[in-house]
């Protein structure tokens, strides 16, 4: 699935903290959702070529047979945080007796393309 919406770098100024906050998002609402709770003034919007997209690579290892498989999932994520959260839910370790690990599934996040 390709993201055809334009992506922007948004800059906001926090008067309370006297600092600039820079956020990458497709809309001002999405950008403001990533800001701290302090009120911020809009400073600039800069169009960028594309937003980073992330995919999850799942590595499964059967320790009894020594077989390892790597699969890249089709689902793409717009944010690193969302991809990492999904990867955490996929990670798994099977240890039937509580000591011997018989099967592991690891999930790694990788930036794959720009939209």
Backbone as XML, in Angstrom:
<?xml version="1.0"?>
<chain id="A" units="angstrom">
  <residue number="1" name="UNK">
    <atom name="N" x="0.839" y="-1.176" z="0.000"/>
    <atom name="CA" x="0.000" y="0.000" z="0.000"/>
    <atom name="C" x="0.885" y="1.240" z="0.000"/>
  </residue>
  <residue number="2" name="UNK">
    <atom name="N" x="0.720" y="2.084" z="-0.972"/>
    <atom name="CA" x="1.555" y="3.276" z="-1.101"/>
    <atom name="C" x="0.849" y="4.475" z="-0.484"/>
  </residue>
  <residue number="3" name="UNK">
    <atom name="N" x="1.610" y="5.270" z="0.252"/>
    <atom name="CA" x="1.083" y="6.472" z="0.883"/>
    <atom name="C" x="1.268" y="7.637" z="-0.089"/>
  </residue>
  <residue number="4" name="UNK">
    <atom name="N" x="0.166" y="8.134" z="-0.687"/>
    <atom name="CA" x="0.253" y="9.204" z="-1.672"/>
    <atom name="C" x="0.083" y="10.587" z="-1.060"/>
  </residue>
  <residue number="5" name="UNK">
    <atom name="N" x="-0.171" y="10.664" z="0.213"/>
    <atom name="CA" x="-0.341" y="11.970" z="0.846"/>
    <atom name="C" x="1.013" y="12.642" z="0.993"/>
  </residue>
  <residue number="6" name="UNK">
    <atom name="N" x="1.065" y="13.959" z="0.779"/>
    <atom name="CA" x="2.341" y="14.662" z="0.932"/>
    <atom name="C" x="2.784" y="14.679" z="2.387"/>
  </residue>
  <residue number="7" name="UNK">
    <atom name="N" x="4.076" y="14.689" z="2.593"/>
    <atom name="CA" x="4.632" y="14.684" z="3.941"/>
    <atom name="C" x="5.370" y="15.998" z="4.167"/>
  </residue>
  <residue number="8" name="UNK">
    <atom name="N" x="5.297" y="16.494" z="5.397"/>
    <atom name="CA" x="5.897" y="17.781" z="5.725"/>
    <atom name="C" x="6.714" y="17.688" z="7.007"/>
  </residue>
  <residue number="9" name="UNK">
    <atom name="N" x="7.688" y="18.568" z="7.124"/>
    <atom name="CA" x="8.378" y="18.792" z="8.393"/>
    <atom name="C" x="7.736" y="20.043" z="8.974"/>
  </residue>
  <residue number="10" name="UNK">
    <atom name="N" x="7.188" y="19.921" z="10.170"/>
    <atom name="CA" x="6.500" y="21.021" z="10.837"/>
    <atom name="C" x="7.389" y="21.555" z="11.947"/>
  </residue>
  <residue number="11" name="UNK">
    <atom name="N" x="7.466" y="22.871" z="12.067"/>
    <atom name="CA" x="8.227" y="23.497" z="13.159"/>
    <atom name="C" x="7.268" y="24.320" z="13.997"/>
  </residue>
  <residue number="12" name="UNK">
    <atom name="N" x="7.362" y="24.136" z="15.294"/>
    <atom name="CA" x="6.542" y="24.878" z="16.247"/>
    <atom name="C" x="7.453" y="25.501" z="17.289"/>
  </residue>
  <residue number="13" name="UNK">
    <atom name="N" x="7.057" y="26.664" z="17.780"/>
    <atom name="CA" x="7.840" y="27.355" z="18.807"/>
    <atom name="C" x="7.070" y="27.314" z="20.116"/>
  </residue>
  <residue number="14" name="UNK">
    <atom name="N" x="7.738" y="26.877" z="21.170"/>
    <atom name="CA" x="7.155" y="26.849" z="22.508"/>
    <atom name="C" x="7.627" y="28.081" z="23.264"/>
  </residue>
  <residue number="15" name="UNK">
    <atom name="N" x="6.702" y="28.995" z="23.553"/>
    <atom name="CA" x="7.056" y="30.232" z="24.268"/>
    <atom name="C" x="7.485" y="29.937" z="25.703"/>
  </residue>
  <residue number="16" name="UNK">
    <atom name="N" x="6.835" y="28.963" z="26.337"/>
    <atom name="CA" x="7.161" y="28.636" z="27.729"/>
    <atom name="C" x="8.576" y="28.081" z="27.858"/>
  </residue>
  <residue number="17" name="UNK">
    <atom name="N" x="8.984" y="27.248" z="26.906"/>
    <atom name="CA" x="10.297" y="26.612" z="26.977"/>
    <atom name="C" x="11.339" y="27.331" z="26.132"/>
  </residue>
  <residue number="18" name="UNK">
    <atom name="N" x="10.910" y="28.289" z="25.326"/>
    <atom name="CA" x="11.794" y="29.020" z="24.402"/>
    <atom name="C" x="12.594" y="28.070" z="23.505"/>
  </residue>
  <residue number="19" name="UNK">
    <atom name="N" x="11.900" y="27.067" z="22.970"/>
    <atom name="CA" x="12.546" y="26.090" z="22.091"/>
    <atom name="C" x="11.671" y="25.814" z="20.873"/>
  </residue>
  <residue number="20" name="UNK">
    <atom name="N" x="12.307" y="25.321" z="19.818"/>
    <atom name="CA" x="11.592" y="24.886" z="18.622"/>
    <atom name="C" x="11.414" y="23.374" z="18.686"/>
  </residue>
  <residue number="21" name="UNK">
    <atom name="N" x="10.265" y="22.913" z="18.239"/>
    <atom name="CA" x="9.987" y="21.482" z="18.133"/>
    <atom name="C" x="9.812" y="21.163" z="16.653"/>
  </residue>
  <residue number="22" name="UNK">
    <atom name="N" x="10.489" y="20.140" z="16.172"/>
    <atom name="CA" x="10.407" y="19.732" z="14.773"/>
    <atom name="C" x="9.754" y="18.356" z="14.700"/>
  </residue>
  <residue number="23" name="UNK">
    <atom name="N" x="8.728" y="18.240" z="13.847"/>
    <atom name="CA" x="7.941" y="17.015" z="13.746"/>
    <atom name="C" x="7.708" y="16.704" z="12.265"/>
  </residue>
  <residue number="24" name="UNK">
    <atom name="N" x="7.756" y="15.426" z="11.894"/>
    <atom name="CA" x="7.414" y="15.003" z="10.538"/>
    <atom name="C" x="6.012" y="14.409" z="10.565"/>
  </residue>
  <residue number="25" name="UNK">
    <atom name="N" x="5.116" y="14.951" z="9.735"/>
    <atom name="CA" x="3.726" y="14.490" z="9.704"/>
    <atom name="C" x="3.079" y="14.920" z="8.394"/>
  </residue>
  <residue number="26" name="UNK">
    <atom name="N" x="1.891" y="14.369" z="8.117"/>
    <atom name="CA" x="1.180" y="14.714" z="6.891"/>
    <atom name="C" x="0.188" y="15.854" z="7.087"/>
  </residue>
  <residue number="27" name="UNK">
    <atom name="N" x="-0.199" y="16.144" z="8.331"/>
    <atom name="CA" x="-1.141" y="17.232" z="8.595"/>
    <atom name="C" x="-0.746" y="17.952" z="9.882"/>
  </residue>
  <residue number="28" name="UNK">
    <atom name="N" x="-1.274" y="19.168" z="10.035"/>
    <atom name="CA" x="-0.959" y="19.929" z="11.245"/>
    <atom name="C" x="-1.533" y="19.237" z="12.477"/>
  </residue>
  <residue number="29" name="UNK">
    <atom name="N" x="-2.705" y="18.659" z="12.346"/>
    <atom name="CA" x="-3.330" y="17.953" z="13.477"/>
    <atom name="C" x="-2.449" y="16.781" z="13.932"/>
  </residue>
  <residue number="30" name="UNK">
    <atom name="N" x="-1.945" y="16.026" z="12.964"/>
    <atom name="CA" x="-1.062" y="14.897" z="13.269"/>
    <atom name="C" x="0.236" y="15.386" z="13.915"/>
  </residue>
  <residue number="31" name="UNK">
    <atom name="N" x="0.751" y="16.520" z="13.430"/>
    <atom name="CA" x="1.987" y="17.080" z="13.985"/>
    <atom name="C" x="1.777" y="17.556" z="15.415"/>
  </residue>
  <residue number="32" name="UNK">
    <atom name="N" x="0.664" y="18.259" z="15.654"/>
    <atom name="CA" x="0.393" y="18.772" z="17.009"/>
    <atom name="C" x="0.166" y="17.646" z="18.013"/>
  </residue>
  <residue number="33" name="UNK">
    <atom name="N" x="-0.321" y="16.502" z="17.545"/>
    <atom name="CA" x="-0.533" y="15.355" z="18.437"/>
    <atom name="C" x="0.790" y="14.814" z="18.974"/>
  </residue>
  <residue number="34" name="UNK">
    <atom name="N" x="1.897" y="15.079" z="18.278"/>
    <atom name="CA" x="3.210" y="14.590" z="18.700"/>
    <atom name="C" x="3.950" y="15.580" z="19.594"/>
  </residue>
  <residue number="35" name="UNK">
    <atom name="N" x="3.378" y="16.769" z="19.784"/>
    <atom name="CA" x="4.044" y="17.807" z="20.575"/>
    <atom name="C" x="3.780" y="17.624" z="22.057"/>
  </residue>
  <residue number="36" name="UNK">
    <atom name="N" x="4.623" y="18.238" z="22.916"/>
    <atom name="CA" x="4.341" y="18.219" z="24.350"/>
    <atom name="C" x="3.070" y="19.014" z="24.632"/>
  </residue>
  <residue number="37" name="UNK">
    <atom name="N" x="2.548" y="18.905" z="25.847"/>
    <atom name="CA" x="1.288" y="19.549" z="26.206"/>
    <atom name="C" x="1.356" y="21.070" z="26.232"/>
  </residue>
  <residue number="38" name="UNK">
    <atom name="N" x="2.536" y="21.640" z="26.317"/>
    <atom name="CA" x="2.677" y="23.098" z="26.359"/>
    <atom name="C" x="2.185" y="23.699" z="25.041"/>
  </residue>
  <residue number="39" name="UNK">
    <atom name="N" x="1.504" y="24.855" z="25.094"/>
    <atom name="CA" x="1.037" y="25.482" z="23.850"/>
    <atom name="C" x="2.212" y="25.888" z="22.957"/>
  </residue>
  <residue number="40" name="UNK">
    <atom name="N" x="2.066" y="25.644" z="21.666"/>
    <atom name="CA" x="3.131" y="25.943" z="20.704"/>
    <atom name="C" x="2.566" y="26.756" z="19.544"/>
  </residue>
  <residue number="41" name="UNK">
    <atom name="N" x="3.365" y="27.677" z="19.040"/>
    <atom name="CA" x="2.996" y="28.491" z="17.889"/>
    <atom name="C" x="3.549" y="27.862" z="16.616"/>
  </residue>
  <residue number="42" name="UNK">
    <atom name="N" x="2.740" y="27.879" z="15.553"/>
    <atom name="CA" x="3.189" y="27.375" z="14.260"/>
    <atom name="C" x="4.308" y="28.266" z="13.741"/>
  </residue>
  <residue number="43" name="UNK">
    <atom name="N" x="5.421" y="27.663" z="13.291"/>
    <atom name="CA" x="6.552" y="28.447" z="12.791"/>
    <atom name="C" x="6.817" y="28.189" z="11.306"/>
  </residue>
  <residue number="44" name="UNK">
    <atom name="N" x="6.743" y="26.931" z="10.857"/>
    <atom name="CA" x="7.044" y="26.642" z="9.454"/>
    <atom name="C" x="6.507" y="25.271" z="9.056"/>
  </residue>
  <residue number="45" name="UNK">
    <atom name="N" x="6.261" y="25.128" z="7.752"/>
    <atom name="CA" x="5.871" y="23.844" z="7.168"/>
    <atom name="C" x="6.723" y="23.654" z="5.923"/>
  </residue>
  <residue number="46" name="UNK">
    <atom name="N" x="7.514" y="22.585" z="5.892"/>
    <atom name="CA" x="8.435" y="22.328" z="4.790"/>
    <atom name="C" x="8.074" y="20.982" z="4.173"/>
  </residue>
  <residue number="47" name="UNK">
    <atom name="N" x="7.776" y="20.981" z="2.889"/>
    <atom name="CA" x="7.429" y="19.726" z="2.216"/>
    <atom name="C" x="8.689" y="18.901" z="1.996"/>
  </residue>
  <residue number="48" name="UNK">
    <atom name="N" x="8.594" y="17.626" z="2.309"/>
    <atom name="CA" x="9.708" y="16.702" z="2.083"/>
    <atom name="C" x="9.273" y="15.679" z="1.042"/>
  </residue>
  <residue number="49" name="UNK">
    <atom name="N" x="10.242" y="15.019" z="0.454"/>
    <atom name="CA" x="9.957" y="14.090" z="-0.639"/>
    <atom name="C" x="9.085" y="12.924" z="-0.184"/>
  </residue>
  <residue number="50" name="UNK">
    <atom name="N" x="9.283" y="12.432" z="1.012"/>
    <atom name="CA" x="8.477" y="11.324" z="1.490"/>
    <atom name="C" x="8.753" y="11.028" z="2.943"/>
  </residue>
  <residue number="51" name="UNK">
    <atom name="N" x="7.846" y="10.322" z="3.544"/>
    <atom name="CA" x="8.003" y="9.912" z="4.939"/>
    <atom name="C" x="8.631" y="8.523" z="4.975"/>
  </residue>
  <residue number="52" name="UNK">
    <atom name="N" x="9.372" y="8.257" z="6.001"/>
    <atom name="CA" x="9.974" y="6.936" z="6.151"/>
    <atom name="C" x="8.879" y="5.905" z="6.393"/>
  </residue>
  <residue number="53" name="UNK">
    <atom name="N" x="9.058" y="4.728" z="5.826"/>
    <atom name="CA" x="8.140" y="3.619" z="6.047"/>
    <atom name="C" x="8.937" y="2.500" z="6.706"/>
  </residue>
  <residue number="54" name="UNK">
    <atom name="N" x="8.283" y="1.747" z="7.554"/>
    <atom name="CA" x="8.958" y="0.704" z="8.312"/>
    <atom name="C" x="8.235" y="-0.621" z="8.133"/>
  </residue>
  <residue number="55" name="UNK">
    <atom name="N" x="9.015" y="-1.691" z="8.089"/>
    <atom name="CA" x="8.476" y="-3.049" z="8.025"/>
    <atom name="C" x="9.098" y="-3.874" z="9.138"/>
  </residue>
  <residue number="56" name="UNK">
    <atom name="N" x="8.456" y="-4.996" z="9.417"/>
    <atom name="CA" x="8.935" y="-5.903" z="10.460"/>
    <atom name="C" x="9.484" y="-7.159" z="9.798"/>
  </residue>
  <residue number="57" name="UNK">
    <atom name="N" x="10.671" y="-7.563" z="10.234"/>
    <atom name="CA" x="11.282" y="-8.808" z="9.775"/>
    <atom name="C" x="11.238" y="-9.786" z="10.946"/>
  </residue>
  <residue number="58" name="UNK">
    <atom name="N" x="10.574" y="-10.912" z="10.726"/>
    <atom name="CA" x="10.404" y="-11.922" z="11.775"/>
    <atom name="C" x="11.395" y="-13.054" z="11.538"/>
  </residue>
  <residue number="59" name="UNK">
    <atom name="N" x="12.180" y="-13.373" z="12.565"/>
    <atom name="CA" x="13.133" y="-14.480" z="12.510"/>
    <atom name="C" x="12.666" y="-15.556" z="13.484"/>
  </residue>
  <residue number="60" name="UNK">
    <atom name="N" x="12.362" y="-16.737" z="12.959"/>
    <atom name="CA" x="11.915" y="-17.862" z="13.787"/>
    <atom name="C" x="13.007" y="-18.922" z="13.815"/>
  </residue>
  <residue number="61" name="UNK">
    <atom name="N" x="13.303" y="-19.417" z="15.007"/>
    <atom name="CA" x="14.337" y="-20.439" z="15.160"/>
    <atom name="C" x="13.779" y="-21.612" z="15.952"/>
  </residue>
  <residue number="62" name="UNK">
    <atom name="N" x="13.833" y="-22.797" z="15.352"/>
    <atom name="CA" x="13.464" y="-24.032" z="16.042"/>
    <atom name="C" x="14.763" y="-24.639" z="16.552"/>
  </residue>
  <residue number="63" name="UNK">
    <atom name="N" x="14.982" y="-24.567" z="17.849"/>
    <atom name="CA" x="16.249" y="-25.016" z="18.426"/>
    <atom name="C" x="16.398" y="-26.539" z="18.408"/>
  </residue>
  <residue number="64" name="UNK">
    <atom name="N" x="15.293" y="-27.264" z="18.305"/>
    <atom name="CA" x="15.367" y="-28.724" z="18.251"/>
    <atom name="C" x="15.937" y="-29.192" z="16.908"/>
  </residue>
  <residue number="65" name="UNK">
    <atom name="N" x="15.542" y="-28.538" z="15.820"/>
    <atom name="CA" x="16.014" y="-28.938" z="14.490"/>
    <atom name="C" x="17.133" y="-28.044" z="13.967"/>
  </residue>
  <residue number="66" name="UNK">
    <atom name="N" x="17.307" y="-26.886" z="14.577"/>
    <atom name="CA" x="18.325" y="-25.941" z="14.124"/>
    <atom name="C" x="17.895" y="-25.130" z="12.907"/>
  </residue>
  <residue number="67" name="UNK">
    <atom name="N" x="16.618" y="-25.196" z="12.556"/>
    <atom name="CA" x="16.091" y="-24.506" z="11.378"/>
    <atom name="C" x="15.733" y="-23.054" z="11.719"/>
  </residue>
  <residue number="68" name="UNK">
    <atom name="N" x="16.222" y="-22.123" z="10.889"/>
    <atom name="CA" x="15.935" y="-20.698" z="11.075"/>
    <atom name="C" x="15.298" y="-20.148" z="9.809"/>
  </residue>
  <residue number="69" name="UNK">
    <atom name="N" x="14.204" y="-19.396" z="9.973"/>
    <atom name="CA" x="13.545" y="-18.763" z="8.830"/>
    <atom name="C" x="13.381" y="-17.272" z="9.099"/>
  </residue>
  <residue number="70" name="UNK">
    <atom name="N" x="13.537" y="-16.484" z="8.021"/>
    <atom name="CA" x="13.341" y="-15.030" z="8.102"/>
    <atom name="C" x="12.242" y="-14.643" z="7.119"/>
  </residue>
  <residue number="71" name="UNK">
    <atom name="N" x="11.263" y="-13.890" z="7.615"/>
    <atom name="CA" x="10.138" y="-13.463" z="6.791"/>
    <atom name="C" x="9.932" y="-11.967" z="6.990"/>
  </residue>
  <residue number="72" name="UNK">
    <atom name="N" x="9.782" y="-11.229" z="5.886"/>
    <atom name="CA" x="9.439" y="-9.809" z="5.962"/>
    <atom name="C" x="7.931" y="-9.695" z="5.816"/>
  </residue>
  <residue number="73" name="UNK">
    <atom name="N" x="7.275" y="-9.126" z="6.807"/>
    <atom name="CA" x="5.824" y="-8.992" z="6.774"/>
    <atom name="C" x="5.413" y="-7.931" z="5.757"/>
  </residue>
  <residue number="74" name="UNK">
    <atom name="N" x="4.235" y="-8.089" z="5.160"/>
    <atom name="CA" x="3.755" y="-7.158" z="4.136"/>
    <atom name="C" x="3.310" y="-5.827" z="4.725"/>
  </residue>
  <residue number="75" name="UNK">
    <atom name="N" x="2.831" y="-5.831" z="5.945"/>
    <atom name="CA" x="2.327" y="-4.613" z="6.596"/>
    <atom name="C" x="3.429" y="-3.565" z="6.716"/>
  </residue>
  <residue number="76" name="UNK">
    <atom name="N" x="3.128" y="-2.314" z="6.362"/>
    <atom name="CA" x="4.073" y="-1.215" z="6.549"/>
    <atom name="C" x="3.537" y="-0.286" z="7.621"/>
  </residue>
  <residue number="77" name="UNK">
    <atom name="N" x="4.445" y="0.396" z="8.293"/>
    <atom name="CA" x="4.095" y="1.312" z="9.378"/>
    <atom name="C" x="4.652" y="2.691" z="9.067"/>
  </residue>
  <residue number="78" name="UNK">
    <atom name="N" x="3.880" y="3.726" z="9.379"/>
    <atom name="CA" x="4.303" y="5.096" z="9.106"/>
    <atom name="C" x="5.286" y="5.605" z="10.145"/>
  </residue>
  <residue number="79" name="UNK">
    <atom name="N" x="5.206" y="5.072" z="11.353"/>
    <atom name="CA" x="6.087" y="5.559" z="12.416"/>
    <atom name="C" x="6.929" y="4.427" z="12.976"/>
  </residue>
  <residue number="80" name="UNK">
    <atom name="N" x="8.112" y="4.771" z="13.420"/>
    <atom name="CA" x="8.996" y="3.793" z="14.049"/>
    <atom name="C" x="8.361" y="3.260" z="15.327"/>
  </residue>
  <residue number="81" name="UNK">
    <atom name="N" x="7.718" y="4.140" z="16.074"/>
    <atom name="CA" x="7.084" y="3.747" z="17.335"/>
    <atom name="C" x="5.998" y="2.695" z="17.102"/>
  </residue>
  <residue number="82" name="UNK">
    <atom name="N" x="5.175" y="2.884" z="16.072"/>
    <atom name="CA" x="4.122" y="1.918" z="15.763"/>
    <atom name="C" x="4.690" y="0.573" z="15.340"/>
  </residue>
  <residue number="83" name="UNK">
    <atom name="N" x="5.750" y="0.599" z="14.552"/>
    <atom name="CA" x="6.388" y="-0.645" z="14.108"/>
    <atom name="C" x="7.029" y="-1.379" z="15.277"/>
  </residue>
  <residue number="84" name="UNK">
    <atom name="N" x="7.686" y="-0.635" z="16.162"/>
    <atom name="CA" x="8.319" y="-1.265" z="17.324"/>
    <atom name="C" x="7.283" y="-1.875" z="18.257"/>
  </residue>
  <residue number="85" name="UNK">
    <atom name="N" x="6.150" y="-1.221" z="18.403"/>
    <atom name="CA" x="5.082" y="-1.739" z="19.255"/>
    <atom name="C" x="4.545" y="-3.059" z="18.694"/>
  </residue>
  <residue number="86" name="UNK">
    <atom name="N" x="4.335" y="-3.105" z="17.384"/>
    <atom name="CA" x="3.861" y="-4.330" z="16.736"/>
    <atom name="C" x="4.908" y="-5.437" z="16.829"/>
  </residue>
  <residue number="87" name="UNK">
    <atom name="N" x="6.181" y="-5.081" z="16.692"/>
    <atom name="CA" x="7.261" y="-6.067" z="16.778"/>
    <atom name="C" x="7.337" y="-6.679" z="18.173"/>
  </residue>
  <residue number="88" name="UNK">
    <atom name="N" x="7.097" y="-5.880" z="19.194"/>
    <atom name="CA" x="7.110" y="-6.398" z="20.566"/>
    <atom name="C" x="6.029" y="-7.451" z="20.760"/>
  </residue>
  <residue number="89" name="UNK">
    <atom name="N" x="4.861" y="-7.238" z="20.135"/>
    <atom name="CA" x="3.761" y="-8.202" z="20.277"/>
    <atom name="C" x="4.063" y="-9.518" z="19.557"/>
  </residue>
  <residue number="90" name="UNK">
    <atom name="N" x="4.948" y="-9.491" z="18.559"/>
    <atom name="CA" x="5.273" y="-10.698" z="17.795"/>
    <atom name="C" x="6.369" y="-11.552" z="18.431"/>
  </residue>
  <residue number="91" name="UNK">
    <atom name="N" x="7.215" y="-10.945" z="19.244"/>
    <atom name="CA" x="8.336" y="-11.681" z="19.850"/>
    <atom name="C" x="7.800" y="-12.767" z="20.783"/>
  </residue>
  <residue number="92" name="UNK">
    <atom name="N" x="8.473" y="-13.936" z="20.762"/>
    <atom name="CA" x="7.959" y="-15.091" z="21.497"/>
    <atom name="C" x="9.098" y="-16.058" z="21.807"/>
  </residue>
  <residue number="93" name="UNK">
    <atom name="N" x="9.046" y="-16.658" z="22.995"/>
    <atom name="CA" x="10.002" y="-17.701" z="23.378"/>
    <atom name="C" x="9.208" y="-18.864" z="23.954"/>
  </residue>
  <residue number="94" name="UNK">
    <atom name="N" x="9.458" y="-20.077" z="23.441"/>
    <atom name="CA" x="8.788" y="-21.276" z="23.937"/>
    <atom name="C" x="9.776" y="-22.079" z="24.774"/>
  </residue>
  <residue number="95" name="UNK">
    <atom name="N" x="9.414" y="-22.292" z="26.018"/>
    <atom name="CA" x="10.243" y="-23.067" z="26.936"/>
    <atom name="C" x="9.317" y="-23.957" z="27.766"/>
  </residue>
  <residue number="96" name="UNK">
    <atom name="N" x="8.976" y="-25.150" z="27.268"/>
    <atom name="CA" x="7.978" y="-26.001" z="27.924"/>
    <atom name="C" x="8.312" y="-26.384" z="29.365"/>
  </residue>
  <residue number="97" name="UNK">
    <atom name="N" x="9.579" y="-26.677" z="29.641"/>
    <atom name="CA" x="9.934" y="-27.094" z="30.996"/>
    <atom name="C" x="10.402" y="-25.917" z="31.858"/>
  </residue>
  <residue number="98" name="UNK">
    <atom name="N" x="10.400" y="-24.731" z="31.297"/>
    <atom name="CA" x="10.820" y="-23.553" z="32.065"/>
    <atom name="C" x="12.312" y="-23.284" z="31.998"/>
  </residue>
  <residue number="99" name="UNK">
    <atom name="N" x="13.092" y="-24.201" z="31.443"/>
    <atom name="CA" x="14.544" y="-24.019" z="31.365"/>
    <atom name="C" x="15.079" y="-24.123" z="29.946"/>
  </residue>
  <residue number="100" name="UNK">
    <atom name="N" x="14.633" y="-25.118" z="29.207"/>
    <atom name="CA" x="15.153" y="-25.374" z="27.869"/>
    <atom name="C" x="14.328" y="-24.611" z="26.829"/>
  </residue>
  <residue number="101" name="UNK">
    <atom name="N" x="14.985" y="-23.760" z="26.070"/>
    <atom name="CA" x="14.298" y="-23.004" z="25.027"/>
    <atom name="C" x="14.234" y="-23.874" z="23.776"/>
  </residue>
  <residue number="102" name="UNK">
    <atom name="N" x="13.005" y="-24.130" z="23.288"/>
    <atom name="CA" x="12.837" y="-24.975" z="22.106"/>
    <atom name="C" x="12.513" y="-24.176" z="20.847"/>
  </residue>
  <residue number="103" name="UNK">
    <atom name="N" x="11.933" y="-22.988" z="21.002"/>
    <atom name="CA" x="11.544" y="-22.186" z="19.845"/>
    <atom name="C" x="11.601" y="-20.704" z="20.212"/>
  </residue>
  <residue number="104" name="UNK">
    <atom name="N" x="12.149" y="-19.880" z="19.319"/>
    <atom name="CA" x="12.153" y="-18.429" z="19.538"/>
    <atom name="C" x="11.680" y="-17.730" z="18.272"/>
  </residue>
  <residue number="105" name="UNK">
    <atom name="N" x="11.006" y="-16.614" z="18.478"/>
    <atom name="CA" x="10.586" y="-15.762" z="17.362"/>
    <atom name="C" x="10.948" y="-14.331" z="17.729"/>
  </residue>
  <residue number="106" name="UNK">
    <atom name="N" x="11.833" y="-13.735" z="16.945"/>
    <atom name="CA" x="12.261" y="-12.354" z="17.153"/>
    <atom name="C" x="11.702" y="-11.499" z="16.025"/>
  </residue>
  <residue number="107" name="UNK">
    <atom name="N" x="11.421" y="-10.240" z="16.337"/>
    <atom name="CA" x="10.913" y="-9.315" z="15.324"/>
    <atom name="C" x="11.768" y="-8.057" z="15.343"/>
  </residue>
  <residue number="108" name="UNK">
    <atom name="N" x="12.327" y="-7.717" z="14.190"/>
    <atom name="CA" x="13.169" y="-6.530" z="14.054"/>
    <atom name="C" x="12.495" y="-5.536" z="13.118"/>
  </residue>
  <residue number="109" name="UNK">
    <atom name="N" x="12.671" y="-4.253" z="13.412"/>
    <atom name="CA" x="12.099" y="-3.191" z="12.588"/>
    <atom name="C" x="13.173" y="-2.665" z="11.654"/>
  </residue>
  <residue number="110" name="UNK">
    <atom name="N" x="12.792" y="-2.445" z="10.388"/>
    <atom name="CA" x="13.741" y="-1.937" z="9.403"/>
    <atom name="C" x="13.050" y="-0.886" z="8.537"/>
  </residue>
  <residue number="111" name="UNK">
    <atom name="N" x="13.762" y="0.228" z="8.289"/>
    <atom name="CA" x="13.251" y="1.237" z="7.363"/>
    <atom name="C" x="13.447" y="0.694" z="5.958"/>
  </residue>
  <residue number="112" name="UNK">
    <atom name="N" x="12.373" y="0.623" z="5.185"/>
    <atom name="CA" x="12.460" y="-0.041" z="3.890"/>
    <atom name="C" x="12.360" y="0.880" z="2.691"/>
  </residue>
  <residue number="113" name="UNK">
    <atom name="N" x="11.619" y="1.956" z="2.783"/>
    <atom name="CA" x="11.471" y="2.841" z="1.630"/>
    <atom name="C" x="10.878" y="4.160" z="2.085"/>
  </residue>
  <residue number="114" name="UNK">
    <atom name="N" x="10.854" y="5.083" z="1.169"/>
    <atom name="CA" x="10.181" y="6.352" z="1.417"/>
    <atom name="C" x="8.946" y="6.402" z="0.546"/>
  </residue>
  <residue number="115" name="UNK">
    <atom name="N" x="7.863" y="6.925" z="1.121"/>
    <atom name="CA" x="6.588" y="6.970" z="0.388"/>
    <atom name="C" x="6.627" y="7.990" z="-0.725"/>
  </residue>
</chain>
